[in-house]
Structure formats: structure tokens, C-alpha cells
Amino acid sequence: MQGDYTSYEQGTGDNINQAKGVSSNPCLLQPVIKLNNMKKTQGDRILDLLRKRGEIGVKVFEFMTPRPNGLGVSQYGARVLELRRKGFNIINSRGLFVLKEE
């Protein structure tokens, strides 16, 4: 199936069944996620743009402008906060966001 990000392989299903309290089934098919095909999160897209721009920075409207010209992230403040909590030093000065990497 084209565009399908999940394939399946035969496994015991222990992780799924243990959580449900069901015994293992050796014929159960388990999903295997191909990480290289997954979509980037909004935070990942913001971080990529901040890294690409460097000291030039990114203006607020670039986060909010719909794709393909912008990132299409209306809740950019929440995504920036998530990145800061992960340890990224993102500075905001008058609507201009800059990633300070050491």
C-alpha cells in the first residue's frame, strides 16, 4: 500500500497482551513503525527552521503562515515552550525567535 507508514511482522504480542491481561498469541501481527517515513512534529519543524536560520532568526508570521510557504503552526508558543523544556535555548525578542546553540 503506497503511503503506508506501518508494516507488520509476526511476533508474540507480549507488550500488547500484558497490558490487557491476555496471554501471548504467537500468531499475532505486531506493527513495526518505519521511523524514517514518519511525519515531523510541529516542534521538529520549528526546530529545523530555527537551526537553518541561525542568528537571523524566525519571525512569528513564518510559524503561523499556512504551508507550503510557512510552517502552519498556530500554537507556536506551546511548541516553543516544549522545545525550551527539552533544553533548547530559544530567545524571543519583539516577535523574532532565535535558537542559541552552544
C-alpha positions in Angstrom: 0.0 0.0 0.0 1.6 3.3 -1.1 1.9 5.9 1.7 1.5 3.3 4.4 3.9 4.1 7.3 3.3 0.8 9.1 4.3 -2.7 8.2 3.6 -5.9 10.2 5.7 -8.8 11.4 4.9 -11.9 13.3 5.6 -11.7 17.0 4.3 -12.7 20.4 2.4 -9.6 21.2 3.6 -9.7 24.8 3.8 -6.0 25.2 0.2 -5.5 24.0 -1.3 -8.6 25.7 0.4 -8.0 29.0 -1.2 -4.6 29.3 -4.6 -6.1 28.5 -4.0 -9.1 30.8 -4.3 -11.5 27.9 -2.0 -14.5 27.2 0.5 -14.3 24.4 -0.6 -15.3 20.9 2.4 -16.4 18.7 0.4 -15.6 15.5 -0.4 -12.0 16.4 0.9 -9.5 13.9 2.7 -6.5 15.5 3.1 -3.1 13.9 6.6 -2.1 13.0 6.9 1.7 12.5 9.4 2.9 10.0 10.8 6.0 11.7 12.4 7.4 8.6 9.0 7.7 6.9 7.2 9.4 9.8 6.0 12.9 9.6 7.9 15.5 11.6 6.1 17.1 14.5 5.4 20.8 14.7 8.1 21.2 17.2 10.6 19.4 14.9 9.7 21.7 12.0 10.1 24.8 14.2 13.5 23.5 15.4 14.6 22.7 11.9 13.7 26.3 10.7 15.4 27.9 13.8 18.6 25.9 13.1 18.5 26.7 9.4 18.1 30.5 10.1 20.7 30.7 12.9 21.3 34.2 14.1 19.0 35.7 11.6 16.0 34.2 13.5 12.4 33.4 12.6 9.5 35.9 12.7 6.2 34.9 14.3 4.3 35.1 11.0 6.6 32.5 9.5 5.4 30.0 12.1 1.7 30.8 11.5 1.6 31.2 7.7 0.0 28.1 6.2 2.0 25.6 4.3 3.8 25.4 1.9 5.1 29.0 2.4 5.1 28.8 6.2 5.1 26.1 8.9 1.3 26.3 9.6 1.8 26.2 13.3 -0.8 28.5 15.0 0.1 27.4 18.6 3.8 28.1 18.1 4.1 29.4 21.7 3.3 26.0 23.1 5.7 24.3 20.7 8.5 26.7 21.6 7.8 26.1 25.3 8.0 22.3 24.7 11.4 22.8 23.0 12.6 25.0 25.8 11.6 22.4 28.3 13.7 19.9 26.3 16.7 22.1 26.9 16.8 24.3 23.7 17.8 27.9 24.4 15.3 29.8 22.3 15.3 33.6 22.6 12.3 35.7 21.7 12.8 39.4 21.1 10.0 41.5 19.6 8.5 38.7 17.7 11.8 37.3 16.5 12.8 33.8 17.7 16.5 32.8 17.7 18.0 29.5 18.7 21.2 30.0 20.7 23.3 26.8 20.3 26.5 26.5 22.3 
